[in-house]
Amino acid sequence: MTSAKSAQLLELLDIATMIAKKAGDLLLDRPTTLTTDTKTSDIDIVTHMDKLSEKLIVSEIQKARPDDGIVGEEGADHPSKSGYIWHIDPVDGTVNYFYNIPGWNVSIGIEDSEGPCVGVVYSPTTNSLWTGARGQGSFLNGKRCKVNDPVELDRALISTGFPYVLEDRKFQIKMLSTLLMQIRDLRRTGGAAIDICNVASGGNDGYYEQRLKSWDRTAAFVIASEAGAIVSYDPERDLTLAAGPSLYPKLKAVAHEVLDSL
């Protein structure tokens, strides 16, 4: 990577970090009553604060980078003239936010022609800021991230999430019953970006989930891969995986076996 390209990615990282912090401050000023609507199902909710956060993020991106593209969970869709596309989740973990429990975050990722290149995931309620840029490493609150490796499957702490379309939970039910007999334990924070970032910073050993969107994974993929994790999204199986090099093929094998059995 050229020094000019590296400098550009670091500049984008600074902008994304500033915007994520602004959105986090907005969300921390949580109203007593939240107005909600539903999306993919009756239990998949969006609050008016999700929409306000996305509006703020889009406005800040367009001020700083008017030629960049934007894809947002709550409907933002702007074509790119520069070759950069921002994938934004204004509140990753909306159900956590709705119930006023930790685990929600702001996720801002950027991709270029080579794929994800910049990522910021900010969880203000846990004072956690993950940042990363291609070729520059990744960090949690300024401390370099490094994935746990090697880890055997029977010693692994695995994280996951559950889709809000009930039909899609068939995979999760069978995957859970299969994995729990083979691993140390399982965790669910309620936010996909944090779960993947925890792989990067050693808060868990591996992650799997179906039905993630680009705004769920783009930022976290940069952060985890820069920490030494293997990350993947298989569009045919709609499956996202992240783990250290020794654990990844074992977790992938279990997930594929379960999917093939359904």
C-alpha positions as CSV (number, residue, x, y, z in Angstrom):
1,M,0.0,0.0,0.0
2,T,1.4,3.4,-0.9
3,S,2.0,6.0,1.8
4,A,-0.6,8.3,0.1
5,K,-3.2,5.5,0.3
6,S,-2.4,4.8,4.0
7,A,-2.7,8.5,4.8
8,Q,-6.1,8.7,3.1
9,L,-7.4,5.7,5.1
10,L,-6.2,7.2,8.3
11,E,-7.9,10.5,7.4
12,L,-11.1,8.6,6.7
13,L,-10.7,6.8,10.1
14,D,-10.4,10.1,11.9
15,I,-13.6,11.4,10.2
16,A,-15.5,8.2,11.0
17,T,-14.4,8.2,14.6
18,M,-15.5,11.8,15.1
19,I,-18.9,11.0,13.6
20,A,-19.4,7.8,15.6
21,K,-18.7,9.8,18.8
22,K,-21.2,12.5,17.8
23,A,-23.8,9.8,17.2
24,G,-23.0,8.1,20.5
25,D,-23.5,11.4,22.3
26,L,-26.8,11.9,20.7
27,L,-28.0,8.4,21.6
28,L,-26.8,8.7,25.2
29,D,-29.3,11.5,25.6
30,R,-32.0,8.9,25.6
31,P,-35.6,10.1,26.0
32,T,-37.8,8.5,28.6
33,T,-40.3,7.3,26.0
34,L,-39.1,5.9,22.6
35,T,-41.3,6.0,19.5
36,T,-41.0,2.6,17.7
37,D,-42.0,1.0,14.4
38,T,-41.4,-2.5,13.1
39,K,-39.3,-3.7,10.1
40,T,-38.8,-7.3,9.0
41,S,-41.2,-8.7,11.7
42,D,-43.3,-7.7,14.6
43,I,-40.4,-8.1,17.0
44,D,-37.8,-6.3,14.8
45,I,-38.1,-2.7,16.0
46,V,-36.6,0.6,15.0
47,T,-36.9,3.7,17.3
48,H,-37.0,7.3,16.3
49,M,-33.5,7.6,17.8
50,D,-32.2,5.2,15.2
51,K,-33.5,7.5,12.6
52,L,-32.1,10.6,14.2
53,S,-28.7,9.0,14.6
54,E,-28.7,8.0,10.9
55,K,-29.7,11.5,9.9
56,L,-26.8,12.9,11.9
57,I,-24.3,10.4,10.5
58,V,-25.3,11.0,6.9
59,S,-25.2,14.8,7.3
60,E,-21.7,14.6,8.8
61,I,-20.4,12.3,6.0
62,Q,-21.9,14.5,3.3
63,K,-20.3,17.6,4.8
64,A,-16.9,16.0,5.1
65,R,-17.0,13.6,2.0
66,P,-19.7,14.8,-0.4
67,D,-18.6,12.4,-3.2
68,D,-18.6,9.2,-1.1
69,G,-21.5,6.7,-1.2
70,I,-23.6,5.8,1.8
71,V,-25.6,2.7,2.7
72,G,-27.6,2.9,5.9
73,E,-29.8,0.5,7.8
74,E,-32.6,3.0,8.1
75,G,-32.8,3.8,4.4
76,A,-29.8,6.0,3.5
77,D,-28.8,5.2,-0.1
78,H,-26.4,7.5,-1.9
79,P,-24.2,6.5,-4.9
80,S,-20.5,6.9,-4.8
81,K,-18.5,9.1,-7.1
82,S,-15.2,8.7,-5.2
83,G,-15.0,4.9,-5.0
84,Y,-15.6,4.9,-1.2
85,I,-18.9,3.6,0.3
86,W,-19.8,4.1,3.9
87,H,-21.9,1.4,5.6
88,I,-23.6,2.7,8.7
89,D,-25.6,1.2,11.4
90,P,-26.8,4.1,13.5
91,V,-27.8,1.8,16.4
92,D,-26.5,-1.7,16.2
93,G,-28.5,-3.5,18.9
94,T,-31.7,-1.5,18.9
95,V,-33.5,-4.0,21.2
96,N,-30.7,-3.4,23.8
97,Y,-31.2,0.4,23.3
98,F,-35.0,0.1,23.6
99,Y,-34.6,-1.8,27.0
100,N,-31.8,0.6,28.1
101,I,-29.2,-2.1,28.6
102,P,-25.6,-2.1,27.4
103,G,-24.5,-3.7,24.2
104,W,-25.8,-1.3,21.6
105,N,-23.3,0.6,19.5
106,V,-22.7,2.9,16.5
107,S,-21.0,1.0,13.6
108,I,-19.4,2.9,10.7
109,G,-17.5,1.0,8.1
110,I,-16.0,2.1,4.8
111,E,-15.2,0.0,1.7
112,D,-13.3,0.7,-1.5
113,S,-12.6,-1.4,-4.6
114,E,-10.7,-3.9,-2.5
115,G,-13.3,-4.4,0.2
116,P,-13.7,-3.1,3.8
117,C,-10.9,-0.7,4.6
118,V,-11.9,1.5,7.6
119,G,-14.0,0.6,10.7
120,V,-15.2,2.3,13.8
121,V,-17.5,0.6,16.4
122,Y,-18.4,2.8,19.4
123,S,-20.2,1.5,22.4
124,P,-20.6,4.5,24.8
125,T,-22.4,2.6,27.6
126,T,-19.3,0.3,28.0
127,N,-16.8,3.0,27.2
128,S,-15.5,0.9,24.3
129,L,-14.2,2.4,21.0
130,W,-12.8,-0.1,18.4
131,T,-11.0,1.4,15.4
132,G,-9.1,0.0,12.5
133,A,-7.8,0.7,9.0
134,R,-6.4,-1.7,6.4
135,G,-2.7,-2.2,7.0
136,Q,-2.7,0.0,10.1
137,G,-3.8,-2.5,12.8
138,S,-6.9,-2.2,15.0
139,F,-7.4,-0.9,18.5
140,L,-9.7,-0.9,21.5
141,N,-9.5,2.4,23.3
142,G,-6.0,3.0,21.9
143,K,-4.6,-0.5,22.8
144,R,-3.7,-2.7,19.8
145,C,-6.1,-5.6,19.3
146,K,-4.9,-9.2,18.9
147,V,-7.1,-12.2,18.3
148,N,-6.9,-15.2,20.7
149,D,-5.0,-17.9,18.8
150,P,-4.5,-20.9,18.9
151,V,-7.8,-21.9,20.5
152,E,-9.3,-25.4,20.3
153,L,-13.0,-25.7,19.7
154,D,-13.6,-27.4,23.1
155,R,-11.9,-24.4,24.9
156,A,-13.6,-21.7,22.8
157,L,-16.0,-19.0,23.9
158,I,-18.3,-18.3,21.0
159,S,-20.7,-15.5,20.4
160,T,-23.7,-15.2,18.1
161,G,-27.0,-13.4,17.6
162,F,-30.6,-14.3,16.6
163,P,-32.5,-13.1,13.6
164,Y,-35.8,-11.4,14.1
165,V,-37.6,-13.4,11.4
166,L,-38.7,-16.4,13.4
167,E,-38.4,-18.9,10.5
168,D,-34.7,-18.0,10.3
169,R,-34.1,-19.2,13.9
170,K,-34.2,-22.9,12.8
171,F,-30.5,-22.7,12.1
172,Q,-29.7,-21.0,15.4
173,I,-31.6,-23.6,17.4
174,K,-29.8,-26.5,15.8
175,M,-26.4,-24.7,15.8
176,L,-26.8,-24.0,19.5
177,S,-27.7,-27.5,20.4
178,T,-24.8,-28.8,18.4
179,L,-22.1,-26.3,19.5
180,L,-23.0,-26.3,23.2
181,M,-21.8,-29.9,23.5
182,Q,-18.4,-29.0,21.9
183,I,-17.4,-25.6,23.3
184,R,-16.5,-23.8,26.5
185,D,-19.6,-21.5,26.5
186,L,-21.6,-19.1,24.4
187,R,-22.4,-15.4,24.7
188,R,-24.8,-13.0,23.1
189,T,-24.4,-9.2,23.6
190,G,-27.3,-8.2,21.3
191,G,-25.0,-6.3,18.8
192,A,-23.3,-8.1,15.9
193,A,-20.6,-5.4,15.5
194,I,-19.5,-5.7,19.2
195,D,-19.5,-9.5,19.0
196,I,-17.2,-9.5,16.0
197,C,-15.0,-6.8,17.6
198,N,-14.7,-8.9,20.7
199,V,-13.1,-11.5,18.5
200,A,-10.5,-8.9,17.6
201,S,-9.8,-7.8,21.2
202,G,-9.9,-11.2,22.8
203,G,-13.4,-10.8,24.5
204,N,-14.4,-14.0,22.8
205,D,-12.8,-16.6,20.5
206,G,-15.2,-16.8,17.6
207,Y,-18.5,-15.6,16.1
208,Y,-21.2,-16.9,13.7
209,E,-24.5,-15.6,12.6
210,Q,-26.8,-15.6,9.6
211,R,-28.7,-12.8,7.9
212,L,-26.3,-10.0,8.6
213,K,-26.3,-6.9,6.4
214,S,-23.3,-4.9,5.1
215,W,-23.9,-2.3,7.8
216,D,-23.7,-5.0,10.5
217,R,-20.3,-6.4,9.5
218,T,-18.2,-3.9,7.4
219,A,-16.7,-1.9,10.2
220,A,-16.1,-5.0,12.4
221,F,-14.6,-7.0,9.6
222,V,-11.8,-4.4,9.3
223,I,-11.2,-4.4,13.0
224,A,-11.2,-8.2,13.4
225,S,-9.1,-8.9,10.3
226,E,-6.5,-6.3,11.3
227,A,-6.2,-8.1,14.7
228,G,-5.4,-11.4,13.0
229,A,-8.8,-13.0,12.7
230,I,-10.2,-14.7,9.6
231,V,-13.6,-13.1,8.7
232,S,-16.0,-14.2,6.0
233,Y,-19.4,-13.6,4.6
234,D,-20.8,-16.4,2.4
235,P,-23.7,-14.9,0.4
236,E,-25.0,-18.3,-0.7
237,R,-25.4,-19.5,2.9
238,D,-25.9,-15.9,4.2
239,L,-23.4,-16.8,6.9
240,T,-21.0,-14.6,8.7
241,L,-18.0,-16.1,10.5
242,A,-15.1,-14.6,12.5
243,A,-12.4,-16.4,14.5
244,G,-8.6,-16.9,14.9
245,P,-6.8,-18.9,12.3
246,S,-6.8,-22.2,14.2
247,L,-10.4,-22.0,15.3
248,Y,-12.0,-20.6,12.1
249,P,-12.0,-23.9,10.0
250,K,-13.5,-25.9,12.9
251,L,-16.3,-23.3,13.5
252,K,-17.0,-23.2,9.8
253,A,-17.2,-26.9,9.5
254,V,-19.8,-27.1,12.3
255,A,-21.8,-24.3,10.8
256,H,-21.8,-25.9,7.4
257,E,-22.7,-29.3,8.8
258,V,-25.7,-27.8,10.6
259,L,-26.8,-25.8,7.5
260,D,-26.5,-28.9,5.3
261,S,-28.7,-30.9,7.7
262,L,-31.6,-28.4,7.6
